[in-house]
Amino acid sequence: YSIPGFQIPFLVCHGTLDHGVPLKGTVYLDEKSATKDKVVRQVEGAFHDLLSEPDAPETVQAMIDFMTSHADQPSPLEAIAAAAVASKARNGSSKKSLTGANSLFGGRF
């Protein structure tokens, strides 16, 4: 089983000793998401509040690096809108290009 509609780049930082949010959910997301543009950082020995942990500077740097590397890319909504406009220009209908939006946003498009 995969999550084919989940193709958005993402970063997840998760403490291996987090008792509030099970690590297996992060592992599942990593394994099943369709996107290849992802970073999953397991912080060994850390709990839920990663910014209060000794490794906080490394976690913050991972966040900065990820955001910086994606700063020049369109947001998911901008990408969907651009695809819809391009499709409509090609064939007069944007319905087909919004299929990804339907799976991403629960069928609201």
Sequence and secondary structure as in RCSB ss.txt:
>XXXX:A:sequence
YSIPGFQIPFLVCHGTLDHGVPLKGTVYLDEKSATKDKVVRQVEGAFHDLLSEPDAPETVQAMIDFMTSHADQPS
PLEAIAAAAVASKARNGSSKKSLTGANSLFGGRF
>XXXX:A:secstr
  BTT  S EEEEEETT SSS HHHHHHHHHHBS S EEEEEETT  S GGGSTTHHHHHHHHHHHHHHHTTS  
HHHHHHHHHHHHHHHHS  TGGGHHHHHHTTT  
